């Protein structure tokens, strides 16, 4: 298992030292209990104040409410068009838990809708953002409500790397918008774009100091954990991993070989980042000392197959973690896919 720590945030070369996770294997894995099984391509997760969960299924287009061991279908996003890596993707909810957001692939683009939530039913979807480029792959899809009250949206460049460097395009970006879908007023380019030069962002998490972290798919060499700054250029397609030639590009804080990660969901819990790995089939624990990550440790390697999403329970006492073996790329086992709860 290979994870490398980057020595600085701009223009550092790949470190020559091979910092392997095996040397940090003493970290204890969280305890696991199963919340439910039999899910189909679960993707978005929202933890609710009453201890229940909203979950989206990419390929069925359904949003499910999980409460007290029961699974209830509360909404189908009829406009979603699942294909390849697209479909019904990320979910988020406002602080007062009265409005839910869903990101999905439509006929011609990726879109964001808002829906009212009364604790039992989701209202009719209203499109608040459209025109995000779509493709058979790299649609992004992760949502996070920031401590500033704005909604952050991870997008992909659909396999067309040039979109990532075009600040007029919404592809290959992290977007920052109001809950009504308008650009945040102090965004760096006068539109929805907050940071650019991303290949495919499927993980967003804020730490307890309000810093934004993002997990990002590499191509053939390096997957990335990035610390996001407003207006920052994260290098794709000029650089995969750390750039040695351009001081204007922001380097990742940690890189992994793509066979060990292919990262999707990201959560911050008890001083650590937790990153779900698809191809790597493990949950990466990354300790933080301020803005500096420590040595990552992998948990549950191969136990639950591909891992898609991770989020903190509303009470902060645990994590919710979903598998992704029914997404067309995993090896499905009896009971897949699963939603798990992790506690210390």
C-alpha positions as CSV (number, residue, x, y, z in Angstrom):
1,X,0.0,0.0,0.0
2,X,1.6,3.3,-1.1
3,X,0.7,6.8,0.1
4,X,3.0,9.7,-0.2
5,X,2.9,12.9,1.7
6,X,3.6,16.1,-0.2
7,X,6.2,18.4,1.4
8,X,4.5,21.7,0.4
9,X,1.5,23.0,-1.5
10,X,3.1,24.4,-4.6
11,X,5.6,23.1,-7.1
12,X,7.2,20.3,-5.0
13,X,8.6,17.3,-6.7
14,X,7.4,13.8,-5.8
15,X,9.2,12.8,-2.6
16,X,12.0,10.3,-3.1
17,X,11.1,8.5,0.2
18,X,8.6,5.7,-0.1
19,X,6.3,6.3,2.9
20,X,4.3,3.1,3.1
21,X,1.2,2.7,5.2
22,X,2.4,-0.7,6.5
23,X,4.7,1.2,8.9
24,X,1.6,2.9,10.5
25,X,-0.6,-0.2,10.8
26,X,-0.9,0.1,14.6
27,X,-4.0,2.4,14.2
28,X,-7.1,0.6,15.4
29,X,-9.9,0.1,12.9
30,X,-13.3,1.4,13.9
31,X,-16.0,-1.0,15.0
32,X,-18.5,-1.9,12.3
33,X,-22.2,-2.6,12.4
34,X,-24.6,-3.1,9.4
35,X,-27.4,-0.5,9.0
36,X,-28.9,-2.1,6.0
37,X,-28.2,-4.3,2.9
38,X,-29.6,-5.0,-0.5
39,X,-29.0,-1.5,-1.9
40,X,-28.3,-0.7,-5.5
41,X,-25.4,1.5,-6.4
42,X,-25.7,3.8,-3.3
43,X,-24.0,7.2,-3.8
44,X,-25.2,10.2,-1.7
45,X,-25.6,10.1,2.1
46,X,-27.2,12.6,4.4
47,X,-27.3,12.1,8.2
48,X,-30.4,13.5,9.8
49,X,-30.9,14.9,13.4
50,X,-33.3,12.1,14.4
51,X,-30.6,9.5,13.7
52,X,-32.1,8.4,10.3
53,X,-30.4,8.7,6.9
54,X,-31.2,9.8,3.4
55,X,-29.4,7.8,0.7
56,X,-29.4,8.1,-3.1
57,X,-29.0,5.2,-5.6
58,X,-27.2,6.2,-8.7
59,X,-28.8,3.7,-11.1
60,X,-32.3,3.4,-9.8
61,X,-32.7,7.2,-9.5
62,X,-34.3,6.7,-6.0
63,X,-33.8,8.6,-2.8
64,X,-34.4,6.3,0.2
65,X,-35.1,7.1,3.9
66,X,-33.5,4.7,6.3
67,X,-34.9,4.8,9.9
68,X,-35.2,2.2,12.6
69,X,-34.1,-0.7,10.4
70,X,-36.7,0.2,7.7
71,X,-36.0,1.4,4.2
72,X,-38.6,3.7,2.6
73,X,-38.6,5.1,-0.9
74,X,-39.3,8.9,-0.7
75,X,-38.5,10.2,-4.2
76,X,-37.4,9.2,-7.7
77,X,-35.6,11.9,-9.7
78,X,-37.4,11.2,-13.0
79,X,-35.1,13.6,-15.0
80,X,-32.0,11.6,-14.1
81,X,-30.4,9.5,-16.9
82,X,-28.1,6.9,-15.4
83,X,-25.3,5.9,-17.8
84,X,-21.7,4.9,-17.1
85,X,-20.6,7.0,-14.0
86,X,-23.6,9.3,-14.3
87,X,-27.0,9.1,-12.7
88,X,-28.4,10.2,-9.3
89,X,-25.3,11.2,-7.3
90,X,-24.6,13.4,-4.3
91,X,-27.0,14.7,-1.6
92,X,-26.7,17.6,0.9
93,X,-29.1,19.2,3.4
94,X,-29.4,22.7,4.9
95,X,-28.5,23.2,8.5
96,X,-32.2,23.5,9.5
97,X,-32.8,20.2,7.7
98,X,-35.7,21.7,5.7
99,X,-34.2,21.6,2.2
100,X,-32.4,18.7,0.5
101,X,-30.1,19.1,-2.6
102,X,-29.5,16.4,-5.2
103,X,-26.9,16.3,-8.0
104,X,-27.7,14.2,-11.0
105,X,-26.9,13.5,-14.7
106,X,-29.8,14.6,-17.0
107,X,-30.2,14.1,-20.7
108,X,-27.7,16.8,-21.7
109,X,-25.9,18.0,-18.6
110,X,-25.4,17.5,-14.9
111,X,-27.9,19.4,-12.7
112,X,-28.6,20.3,-9.1
113,X,-32.1,20.4,-7.6
114,X,-33.5,21.4,-4.3
115,X,-36.5,19.7,-2.5
116,X,-38.3,20.5,0.7
117,X,-38.0,18.0,3.5
118,X,-40.5,17.8,6.4
119,X,-39.0,14.8,8.1
120,X,-40.9,12.3,6.1
121,X,-41.5,13.4,2.5
122,X,-39.4,15.2,-0.1
123,X,-41.1,17.9,-2.2
124,X,-41.0,18.3,-5.9
125,X,-37.5,18.9,-7.3
126,X,-36.7,22.4,-8.5
127,X,-33.6,22.9,-10.7
128,X,-31.3,25.5,-9.2
129,X,-28.2,24.8,-11.3
130,X,-27.9,23.4,-14.8
131,X,-25.2,23.3,-17.5
132,X,-22.5,21.3,-15.8
133,X,-20.9,19.2,-18.5
134,X,-21.8,15.5,-18.5
135,X,-20.1,12.4,-19.8
136,X,-20.0,8.7,-19.6
137,X,-17.3,9.2,-16.9
138,X,-16.0,12.0,-14.6
139,X,-19.3,13.7,-13.6
140,X,-18.1,14.5,-10.1
141,X,-21.2,14.7,-8.0
142,X,-20.2,15.3,-4.4
143,X,-22.0,18.1,-2.4
144,X,-21.1,19.7,0.9
145,X,-22.7,22.6,2.8
146,X,-19.9,24.9,4.0
147,X,-19.6,26.6,7.4
148,X,-20.1,29.8,5.4
149,X,-23.6,28.7,4.4
150,X,-22.7,28.2,0.8
151,X,-23.1,24.9,-1.2
152,X,-19.9,23.4,-2.6
153,X,-20.2,21.1,-5.6
154,X,-17.5,18.8,-7.0
155,X,-17.6,18.3,-10.8
156,X,-15.6,16.3,-13.3
157,X,-14.2,17.2,-16.7
158,X,-16.0,14.3,-18.5
159,X,-12.7,13.0,-20.0
160,X,-12.0,16.3,-21.7
161,X,-9.0,17.7,-19.8
162,X,-9.2,21.1,-21.4
163,X,-12.4,21.9,-19.5
164,X,-10.6,21.7,-16.2
165,X,-8.5,24.7,-17.1
166,X,-11.3,26.8,-18.6
167,X,-12.7,29.0,-15.8
168,X,-15.8,29.7,-17.9
169,X,-16.7,26.0,-17.8
170,X,-18.3,24.3,-14.8
171,X,-16.5,21.0,-15.6
172,X,-13.4,19.9,-13.6
173,X,-14.1,22.3,-10.8
174,X,-15.3,22.9,-7.3
175,X,-18.2,25.2,-7.4
176,X,-19.4,27.5,-4.6
177,X,-23.1,28.6,-4.8
178,X,-25.9,29.9,-2.7
179,X,-28.6,27.5,-1.7
180,X,-30.7,29.2,-4.4
181,X,-28.1,28.2,-7.0
182,X,-26.5,31.6,-7.6
183,X,-22.7,32.2,-7.6
184,X,-21.4,33.1,-4.2
185,X,-20.8,36.8,-4.3
186,X,-17.1,36.8,-3.6
187,X,-16.2,33.9,-6.0
188,X,-12.8,34.5,-7.8
189,X,-14.0,34.4,-11.4
190,X,-17.4,36.1,-11.2
191,X,-19.3,32.8,-11.7
192,X,-19.9,29.6,-9.8
193,X,-16.3,28.4,-10.0
194,X,-14.3,28.3,-6.7
195,X,-11.3,26.3,-7.7
196,X,-10.2,24.7,-11.0
197,X,-7.8,22.2,-12.6
198,X,-9.6,19.2,-11.2
199,X,-10.0,15.9,-13.0
200,X,-12.9,14.4,-11.0
201,X,-13.9,15.4,-7.5
202,X,-16.1,12.9,-5.6
203,X,-15.1,13.8,-2.1
204,X,-15.5,17.1,-0.1
205,X,-15.1,17.7,3.6
206,X,-14.6,20.6,6.0
207,X,-12.3,20.2,9.0
208,X,-13.0,21.9,12.4
209,X,-11.1,25.0,11.3
210,X,-13.3,25.5,8.2
211,X,-10.7,24.3,5.7
212,X,-12.0,22.5,2.6
213,X,-10.4,19.2,1.6
214,X,-11.1,17.3,-1.6
215,X,-10.4,13.8,-2.9
216,X,-9.7,13.5,-6.6
217,X,-9.2,10.7,-9.1
218,X,-5.9,10.5,-11.0
219,X,-5.5,8.9,-14.4
220,X,-2.9,6.1,-14.3
221,X,-0.4,7.2,-11.6
222,X,-1.6,9.4,-8.7
223,X,-4.8,9.9,-6.8
224,X,-4.9,13.0,-4.7
225,X,-6.0,14.6,-1.4
226,X,-6.1,18.4,-1.9
227,X,-6.4,21.3,0.5
228,X,-8.6,23.8,-1.4
229,X,-8.1,27.5,-1.7
230,X,-10.2,30.1,-3.5
231,X,-9.2,30.5,-7.1
232,X,-6.6,27.8,-6.8
233,X,-5.4,25.8,-9.9
234,X,-4.9,22.2,-9.1
235,X,-3.1,21.3,-12.3
236,X,-5.1,18.9,-14.4
237,X,-4.3,18.1,-17.2
238,X,-0.8,19.6,-17.0
239,X,0.0,17.7,-13.8
240,X,-1.1,14.4,-12.2
241,X,0.1,14.4,-8.6
242,X,2.8,17.0,-7.8
243,X,4.0,19.4,-10.5
244,X,7.7,19.9,-10.8
245,X,7.6,22.6,-13.5
246,X,4.9,25.2,-12.7
247,X,4.9,27.3,-9.5
248,X,1.3,28.4,-10.3
249,X,-0.1,25.0,-9.7
250,X,-1.1,23.8,-6.2
251,X,0.2,20.4,-5.3
252,X,-1.8,17.7,-3.4
253,X,-1.1,17.1,0.2
254,X,-1.1,13.3,-0.2
255,X,-1.0,11.1,-3.3
256,X,-1.8,7.4,-3.6
257,X,-1.2,5.0,-6.4
258,X,-4.5,4.6,-8.3
259,X,-4.6,0.9,-7.5
260,X,-4.7,1.8,-3.8
261,X,-7.4,4.5,-3.9
262,X,-9.6,5.7,-6.7
263,X,-11.1,7.9,-4.0
264,X,-14.7,8.9,-3.7
265,X,-16.3,10.0,-0.4
266,X,-14.5,12.1,2.2
267,X,-15.4,12.9,5.8
268,X,-13.7,14.7,8.7
269,X,-14.2,13.0,12.1
270,X,-12.3,13.4,15.4
271,X,-9.3,15.1,14.0
272,X,-8.9,12.9,11.0
273,X,-10.0,12.7,7.4
274,X,-11.6,9.4,6.2
275,X,-11.5,8.7,2.5
276,X,-13.5,5.9,0.8
277,X,-11.6,4.0,-1.9
278,X,-13.3,2.3,-4.8
279,X,-10.5,0.4,-6.7
280,X,-8.4,0.3,-3.5
281,X,-11.3,-1.3,-1.6
282,X,-10.5,0.3,1.7
283,X,-11.2,3.2,4.0
284,X,-8.2,5.5,4.4
285,X,-7.7,7.2,7.7
286,X,-5.6,10.4,7.4
287,X,-4.6,12.1,10.7
288,X,-4.3,15.9,10.6
289,X,-2.0,18.3,12.5
290,X,-3.6,21.6,11.5
291,X,-3.3,21.7,7.7
292,X,-0.6,19.0,7.6
293,X,-1.6,15.4,7.1
294,X,0.1,12.5,8.8
295,X,0.8,9.0,7.6
296,X,-2.4,7.5,6.1
297,X,-3.6,4.1,7.2
298,X,-5.9,1.8,5.3
299,X,-8.8,-0.1,7.0
300,X,-11.0,-3.0,5.9
301,X,-8.9,-3.8,2.8
302,X,-11.0,-6.0,0.6
303,X,-13.5,-6.8,3.4
304,X,-16.5,-4.9,1.9
305,X,-15.2,-4.4,-1.7
306,X,-15.5,-1.0,-3.3
307,X,-16.3,1.8,-0.9
308,X,-18.1,4.9,-2.2
309,X,-19.4,7.3,0.4
310,X,-18.6,8.2,4.0
311,X,-20.2,10.8,6.2
312,X,-20.4,11.7,9.9
313,X,-23.5,10.8,11.8
314,X,-25.5,13.8,13.0
315,X,-24.6,13.2,16.7
316,X,-20.9,13.0,15.7
317,X,-20.4,9.7,17.4
318,X,-19.7,7.7,14.3
319,X,-19.4,7.4,10.5
320,X,-21.7,6.0,7.9
321,X,-20.0,4.1,5.1
322,X,-21.5,2.7,1.9
323,X,-20.1,0.0,-0.4
324,X,-20.3,0.2,-4.2
325,X,-20.2,-3.3,-5.6
326,X,-23.4,-3.1,-7.7
327,X,-22.1,-0.2,-9.8
328,X,-21.0,-2.3,-12.7
329,X,-17.3,-2.4,-11.7
330,X,-17.4,-4.4,-8.5
331,X,-17.7,-8.0,-7.6
332,X,-21.1,-8.4,-6.1
333,X,-21.5,-10.5,-3.0
334,X,-24.7,-11.7,-1.3
335,X,-26.2,-8.7,0.5
336,X,-24.5,-6.0,-1.5
337,X,-24.6,-3.1,-1.4
338,X,-24.4,-2.2,2.3
339,X,-24.6,0.8,4.5
340,X,-22.4,0.4,7.5
341,X,-22.0,2.4,10.8
342,X,-18.5,2.8,12.3
343,X,-17.7,3.8,15.9
344,X,-14.5,3.9,17.9
